[in-house]
């Protein structure tokens, strides 16, 4: 997708698409779309999930990743604290 297409997606829409494509590899995903790029936040089950989120977000939105602030937890159960 190009940057024109990215401007038509809201953060919530991008989060929904990414969650669907990541098949439970991430929880509490937050995508902040800015003019200059994207900031990712949330929890990934492993480093691969974190990198996959970054790759898919960049491809989906057509914007550079400014920061990947996702935490890698390494367990299979979603975190109980929703503030993550």
MMTF fields as JSON, N, C-alpha, C and O atoms, coordinates in Angstrom:
{
  "mmtfVersion": "1.0.0",
  "mmtfProducer": "UNKNOWN",
  "numBonds": 335,
  "numAtoms": 336,
  "numGroups": 84,
  "numChains": 1,
  "numModels": 1,
  "chainsPerModel": [1],
  "groupsPerChain": [84],
  "chainIdList": ["A"],
  "bondAtomList": [4, 2, 8, 6, 12, 10, 16, 14, 20, 18, 24, 22, 28, 26, 32, 30, 36, 34, 40, 38, 44, 42, 48, 46, 52, 50, 56, 54, 60, 58, 64, 62, 68, 66, 72, 70, 76, 74, 80, 78, 84, 82, 88, 86, 92, 90, 96, 94, 100, 98, 104, 102, 108, 106, 112, 110, 116, 114, 120, 118, 124, 122, 128, 126, 132, 130, 136, 134, 140, 138, 144, 142, 148, 146, 152, 150, 156, 154, 160, 158, 164, 162, 168, 166, 172, 170, 176, 174, 180, 178, 184, 182, 188, 186, 192, 190, 196, 194, 200, 198, 204, 202, 208, 206, 212, 210, 216, 214, 220, 218, 224, 222, 228, 226, 232, 230, 236, 234, 240, 238, 244, 242, 248, 246, 252, 250, 256, 254, 260, 258, 264, 262, 268, 266, 272, 270, 276, 274, 280, 278, 284, 282, 288, 286, 292, 290, 296, 294, 300, 298, 304, 302, 308, 306, 312, 310, 316, 314, 320, 318, 324, 322, 328, 326, 332, 330],
  "bondOrderList": [1, 1, 1, 1, 1, 1, 1, 1, 1, 1, 1, 1, 1, 1, 1, 1, 1, 1, 1, 1, 1, 1, 1, 1, 1, 1, 1, 1, 1, 1, 1, 1, 1, 1, 1, 1, 1, 1, 1, 1, 1, 1, 1, 1, 1, 1, 1, 1, 1, 1, 1, 1, 1, 1, 1, 1, 1, 1, 1, 1, 1, 1, 1, 1, 1, 1, 1, 1, 1, 1, 1, 1, 1, 1, 1, 1, 1, 1, 1, 1, 1, 1, 1],
  "groupList": [{"groupName": "UNK", "atomNameList": ["N", "CA", "C", "O"], "elementList": ["N", "C", "C", "O"], "formalChargeList": [0, 0, 0, 0], "bondAtomList": [1, 0, 2, 1, 3, 2], "bondOrderList": [1, 1, 2], "singleLetterCode": "X", "chemCompType": "L-PEPTIDE LINKING"}],
  "groupTypeList": [0, 0, 0, 0, 0, 0, 0, 0, 0, 0, 0, 0, 0, 0, 0, 0, 0, 0, 0, 0, 0, 0, 0, 0, 0, 0, 0, 0, 0, 0, 0, 0, 0, 0, 0, 0, 0, 0, 0, 0, 0, 0, 0, 0, 0, 0, 0, 0, 0, 0, 0, 0, 0, 0, 0, 0, 0, 0, 0, 0, 0, 0, 0, 0, 0, 0, 0, 0, 0, 0, 0, 0, 0, 0, 0, 0, 0, 0, 0, 0, 0, 0, 0, 0],
  "groupIdList": [1, 2, 3, 4, 5, 6, 7, 8, 9, 10, 11, 12, 13, 14, 15, 16, 17, 18, 19, 20, 21, 22, 23, 24, 25, 26, 27, 28, 29, 30, 31, 32, 33, 34, 35, 36, 37, 38, 39, 40, 41, 42, 43, 44, 45, 46, 47, 48, 49, 50, 51, 52, 53, 54, 55, 56, 57, 58, 59, 60, 61, 62, 63, 64, 65, 66, 67, 68, 69, 70, 71, 72, 73, 74, 75, 76, 77, 78, 79, 80, 81, 82, 83, 84],
  "secStructList": [7, 7, 2, 2, 2, 2, 6, 6, 1, 7, 2, 2, 2, 2, 2, 2, 2, 2, 2, 2, 2, 2, 6, 6, 1, 3, 3, 3, 3, 3, 3, 3, 3, 3, 6, 6, 3, 3, 3, 3, 3, 3, 3, 3, 1, 1, 2, 2, 2, 2, 2, 2, 2, 2, 2, 2, 2, 2, 2, 2, 2, 7, 1, 7, 3, 3, 3, 3, 7, 7, 3, 3, 7, 7, 7, 1, 1, 7, 7, 1, 7, 6, 6, 7],
  "xCoordList": [0.825, 0.0, 0.863, 1.953, 0.391, 1.151, 0.667, -0.284, 1.305, 0.939, -0.445, -1.078, -0.959, -2.322, -3.307, -4.292, -3.054, -3.925, -3.844, -4.845, -2.652, -2.481, -3.335, -3.861, -3.479, -4.24, -5.724, -6.451, -6.186, -7.591, -7.852, -9.011, -6.824, -6.994, -6.853, -5.938, -7.764, -7.619, -6.713, -6.416, -6.286, -5.474, -6.238, -5.668, -7.524, -8.351, -8.472, -8.427, -8.623, -8.71, -7.392, -7.381, -6.291, -4.975, -4.756, -4.245, -5.138, -4.999, -5.807, -5.319, -7.037, -7.897, -7.299, -7.292, -6.799, -6.194, -4.957, -4.771, -4.116, -2.888, -3.203, -2.576, -4.165, -4.534, -4.98, -4.602, -5.781, -6.27, -5.118, -5.098, -4.173, -3.049, -2.013, -1.257, -1.969, -0.935, -1.382, -0.585, -2.606, -3.089, -2.73, -2.211, -2.99, -2.756, -1.321, -1.014, -0.441, 0.957, 1.154, 2.2, 0.148, 0.244, -1.045, -2.126, -0.897, -2.034, -1.931, -0.849, -3.06, -3.127, -2.402, -1.732, -2.551, -1.863, -2.427, -3.641, -1.53, -1.899, -1.017, 0.202, -1.66, -0.962, -1.229, -2.375, -0.177, -0.303, 0.199, 1.373, -0.704, -0.345, -0.092, -0.959, 1.106, 1.498, 1.893, 2.086, 2.01, 2.414, 3.756, 3.948, 4.679, 6.033, 6.228, 7.261, 5.253, 5.396, 4.482, 3.485, 4.839, 3.987, 4.739, 5.939, 4.006, 4.529, 3.688, 2.459, 4.343, 3.672, 3.861, 4.957, 2.781, 2.841, 2.014, 1.072, 2.346, 1.607, 2.53, 3.641, 2.044, 2.784, 2.836, 1.816, 4.011, 4.191, 4.621, 5.284, 4.24, 4.607, 6.089, 6.67, 6.696, 8.118, 8.668, 7.93, 9.971, 10.618, 10.115, 9.961, 9.863, 9.339, 8.003, 7.781, 7.121, 5.837, 6.002, 5.26, 6.979, 7.264, 7.741, 7.273, 8.669, 9.193, 8.134, 8.067, 7.304, 6.241, 5.235, 4.75, 4.926, 4.017, 4.591, 3.877, 5.867, 6.524, 6.493, 6.162, 6.835, 6.87, 5.483, 5.34, 4.469, 3.116, 2.564, 1.878, 2.86, 2.384, 2.993, 2.304, 4.259, 4.931, 4.355, 4.132, 4.12, 3.559, 2.113, 1.731, 1.322, -0.085, -0.256, -1.077, 0.519, 0.327, 1.203, 0.904, 2.266, 3.147, 3.894, 4.289, 4.089, 4.799, 5.959, 5.91, 7.004, 8.118, 7.697, 6.794, 8.355, 8.133, 9.048, 10.272, 8.453, 9.233, 9.751, 10.891, 8.905, 9.298, 8.471, 7.26, 9.14, 8.461, 8.655, 9.667, 7.68, 7.753, 7.08, 6.719, 6.911, 6.247, 7.135, 8.348, 6.526, 7.211, 7.111, 6.059, 8.183, 8.163, 8.026, 8.875, 6.945, 6.68, 7.099, 7.503, 7.012, 7.472, 6.568, 6.999, 5.327, 4.402, 3.218, 3.083, 2.382, 1.283, -0.045, -1.028, -0.104, -1.355, -1.325, -0.306, -2.435, -2.461, -2.257, -2.697, -1.613, -1.418, -2.763, -3.681, -2.876, -4.113, -4.341, -5.483, -3.258, -3.357, -3.6, -2.73, -4.77, -5.136, -4.422, -4.549, -3.686, -3.006, -1.698, -1.035, -1.309, -0.05, -0.087, 0.887],
  "yCoordList": [-1.185, 0.0, 1.239, 1.245, 2.266, 3.507, 4.424, 4.09, 5.57, 6.476, 7.054, 7.405, 7.173, 7.638, 6.651, 7.055, 5.365, 4.343, 4.348, 4.122, 4.605, 4.616, 5.689, 5.485, 6.819, 7.903, 7.569, 8.246, 6.542, 6.158, 5.188, 4.954, 4.622, 3.692, 4.431, 5.234, 4.154, 4.694, 3.76, 2.646, 4.222, 3.374, 2.111, 1.021, 2.257, 1.116, 0.101, -1.106, 0.585, -0.318, -1.047, -2.248, -0.333, -0.954, -2.011, -3.094, -1.705, -2.667, -3.929, -5.038, -3.772, -4.923, -5.806, -7.03, -5.196, -5.958, -6.692, -7.869, -6.012, -6.637, -7.787, -8.842, -7.601, -8.689, -9.924, -11.049, -9.703, -10.81, -11.538, -12.769, -10.801, -11.409, -12.045, -12.916, -11.624, -12.119, -13.339, -13.889, -13.764, -15.015, -15.203, -16.255, -14.223, -14.361, -14.192, -14.473, -13.746, -13.538, -12.264, -12.076, -11.373, -10.115, -9.852, -10.301, -9.109, -8.703, -7.207, -6.622, -6.616, -5.192, -4.304, -3.338, -4.651, -3.919, -2.509, -2.308, -1.552, -0.163, 0.354, 0.187, 0.979, 1.545, 3.043, 3.478, 3.816, 5.271, 5.706, 5.535, 6.269, 6.72, 8.223, 9.007, 8.596, 10.005, 10.345, 9.451, 11.617, 12.021, 11.425, 10.997, 11.4, 10.954, 9.44, 8.924, 8.725, 7.277, 6.677, 7.279, 5.473, 4.663, 4.283, 4.01, 4.27, 3.781, 2.574, 2.648, 1.465, 0.236, -0.003, 0.169, -0.4, -0.737, -1.996, -2.255, -2.765, -3.966, -5.026, -4.739, -6.264, -7.394, -8.482, -8.817, -9.029, -10.133, -11.381, -11.292, -12.542, -13.794, -14.117, -14.839, -13.582, -13.815, -12.71, -11.853, -12.753, -11.729, -11.774, -10.738, -12.978, -13.128, -12.392, -11.714, -12.518, -11.821, -10.308, -9.601, -9.822, -8.384, -7.913, -6.893, -8.651, -8.291, -8.425, -7.603, -9.471, -9.68, -8.529, -8.078, -8.058, -6.922, -5.7, -4.997, -5.444, -4.297, -4.411, -3.449, -5.574, -5.784, -5.594, -4.902, -6.211, -6.108, -4.687, -4.228, -3.988, -2.61, -1.707, -0.868, -1.877, -1.053, -1.341, -0.422, -2.599, -2.986, -2.493, -1.981, -2.646, -2.249, -0.742, -0.268, 0.005, 1.449, 2.239, 3.394, 1.634, 2.337, 3.483, 4.432, 3.4, 4.438, 3.803, 2.615, 4.575, 4.018, 3.77, 4.426, 2.831, 2.559, 3.487, 3.377, 4.394, 5.32, 4.621, 4.837, 3.775, 3.052, 1.785, 1.792, 0.7, -0.544, -0.739, -1.282, -0.292, -0.333, -1.58, -1.613, -2.596, -3.815, -4.584, -4.675, -5.123, -5.928, -7.398, -7.846, -8.141, -9.585, -10.275, -10.122, -11.042, -11.701, -13.153, -13.653, -13.846, -15.221, -16.241, -17.371, -15.889, -16.895, -17.032, -16.256, -17.995, -18.252, -17.692, -17.748, -17.159, -16.589, -15.072, -14.447, -14.476, -13.017, -12.391, -12.959, -11.26, -10.589, -10.188, -9.813, -10.267, -9.933, -8.435, -7.974, -7.678, -6.229, -5.601, -5.658, -5.008, -4.443, -3.131, -2.593, -2.606, -1.32, -1.472, -0.474, -2.715, -2.968, -2.383, -2.495],
  "zCoordList": [0.0, 0.0, 0.0, 0.572, -0.625, -0.629, 0.479, 1.187, 0.638, 1.723, 1.544, 2.539, 0.311, 0.105, 0.705, 1.322, 0.532, 1.097, 2.612, 3.291, 3.146, 4.589, 5.236, 6.33, 4.583, 5.182, 5.292, 6.019, 4.587, 4.67, 5.805, 6.148, 6.393, 7.513, 8.833, 9.013, 9.748, 11.091, 11.893, 11.463, 13.041, 13.92, 14.292, 14.318, 14.577, 14.975, 13.839, 14.076, 12.615, 11.47, 11.254, 10.98, 11.374, 11.218, 12.297, 12.009, 13.533, 14.627, 14.34, 14.56, 13.852, 13.565, 12.476, 12.603, 11.414, 10.322, 10.82, 10.515, 11.579, 12.083, 13.031, 12.945, 13.935, 14.856, 14.071, 14.4, 13.037, 12.232, 11.549, 11.513, 11.016, 10.281, 11.197, 10.765, 12.449, 13.363, 14.174, 14.934, 14.033, 14.624, 16.098, 16.471, 16.927, 18.359, 18.813, 19.972, 17.951, 18.354, 19.151, 19.773, 19.141, 19.882, 20.659, 20.278, 21.76, 22.58, 22.837, 22.791, 23.104, 23.479, 22.463, 22.827, 21.193, 20.136, 20.002, 19.943, 19.956, 19.697, 18.563, 18.574, 17.593, 16.444, 16.431, 16.315, 16.549, 16.47, 15.096, 14.767, 14.305, 12.966, 13.017, 13.404, 12.62, 12.578, 11.144, 10.32, 10.855, 9.499, 9.109, 7.971, 10.055, 9.751, 9.858, 9.432, 10.418, 10.537, 11.581, 11.978, 12.023, 12.893, 14.164, 14.136, 15.285, 16.552, 16.946, 16.953, 17.275, 17.667, 19.158, 19.692, 19.822, 21.244, 21.465, 20.716, 22.46, 22.786, 23.349, 23.794, 23.32, 23.862, 22.8, 22.198, 22.573, 21.623, 22.381, 23.414, 21.861, 22.528, 22.355, 23.165, 21.299, 21.071, 20.171, 19.686, 19.964, 19.146, 17.705, 17.058, 17.217, 15.861, 15.717, 14.714, 16.698, 16.662, 16.637, 15.954, 17.387, 17.405, 16.035, 15.528, 15.439, 14.126, 13.035, 12.121, 13.14, 12.165, 12.217, 11.179, 13.413, 13.564, 12.87, 12.156, 13.072, 12.451, 10.93, 10.236, 10.423, 8.976, 8.353, 7.345, 8.955, 8.41, 8.503, 7.59, 9.602, 9.765, 8.702, 8.121, 8.455, 7.438, 6.053, 5.265, 5.765, 4.472, 4.331, 3.279, 5.377, 5.357, 5.229, 4.443, 6.0, 6.078, 5.11, 4.806, 4.631, 3.701, 4.343, 3.665, 5.647, 6.395, 7.143, 7.46, 7.43, 8.207, 9.658, 10.177, 10.286, 11.708, 12.495, 12.416, 13.249, 14.074, 15.32, 15.731, 15.925, 17.128, 17.252, 17.03, 17.609, 17.927, 19.427, 19.87, 20.192, 21.648, 22.214, 23.391, 21.387, 21.828, 22.797, 22.61, 23.813, 24.815, 24.422, 23.968, 24.59, 24.347, 25.693, 26.571, 25.848, 27.132, 27.163, 28.213, 26.035, 25.987, 26.631, 26.863, 26.933, 27.453, 26.503, 25.557, 26.748, 25.821, 26.298, 25.56, 27.498, 28.007, 27.888, 28.181, 27.461, 27.382, 28.758, 29.758, 28.831, 30.116, 30.707, 29.977, 32.012, 32.707, 32.786, 32.8, 32.839, 32.976, 31.603, 30.734, 31.403, 30.112, 29.832, 28.732, 30.778, 30.587, 29.822, 29.54, 29.478, 28.777, 27.399, 26.654]
}
